[in-house]
Amino acid sequence: MFGFYVGGKQAIPDSIGGLNNLEELNLASNLLESLPDSIGMLLNLKILDVSGNKLVALPDSICQCRSLVELDASFNRLTYLPTNIGYELVNLIRLSIHLNKIRFLPTSIVEMSSLRILDVHFNELHGLPLAIGRLANLETLNLSSNFSDLKELPESICDLTNLKELDLSNNQIHSLPDAFGRLTNLTKLNLEENPLVIPPKEVVSEGVEAVKAFMAKRLVDILAEEERKRMLEVKEHTQTGWLTRSTSWLNNFVSGVSGTVGKSPVDPYLDQQL
């Protein structure tokens, strides 16, 4: 069996786990409040759509569906994802979890090495995993409309060098990460409705290439200033070291001179005569 659609249901029976050869399961637009743990027995499942339900959580057993390439759990009531979902669903290409109430993504999500599309818009995200840059194959990232909750991005987002589309609109982001200019493959960027200071609005209005160029130049200036400060510190340290050595030598010399002042030289001949 390659595909299976279920409609008008409030619950899915445990027996669904017996469909061993099932590759696609569409449970969208029902009234489901939970999924049976037996769903983890669908080892050949490649596409799972549970969007438009009343799910408050996904069962941990879903992590056993290691053949999944597409998972759509959008438009539900999810507040979190299974902790180990990223460690197990390493073949996942598309993850759609928009229109939920998710506040944090599990750190394991960075292990989804095959992921190309991640849609988390319209949630309550407070941030991203610090190592989000490990999603080396990610091409589309939608973080829009997390409103007052999303205020900053981790620096590692600049490691997503295959990223082509990024939507950050309707958040509270004040500044893009310093190395943002490294996203050389980025062709679509939405920064609308953010209190951005860096880059300034006039640069944002010129489009994605202007933003990348501005951030790239800014990074060069930052690195140049850091190098200037470092060289200045080295110079000051060298001068301080020379002054310390000179002062030490002078002190030793003065001490030596002071030790001989007031003493008469001794004549060995006169000393023998006496």
Buried (B, 14 or more C-beta within 10 A) or exposed (E): EEEBEBEEEEEBEEEBBEBEEBBBBBBBBBEBBBBBBBBBBBEBBBBBBBBBBEBBBBBBBBBBBBBBBBBBBBBBEBBBBBEEBBBBBEBBBBBBBBBBEBBBBBBBBBBBBBBBBBBBBBBBBBBBBEBBBBBEEBBBBBBBBBBEEBBBBBBBBBBBEBBBBBBBBBBBBEBBBBBBBBBEEBEEBBBEBBEBEBBEEEBBEEEBEBBBBBBBEBBEEEEEEEEEEEEEEEEEEEEEEEEEEEEEEEEEEEEEEEEEEEEEEEEEEEEEEE
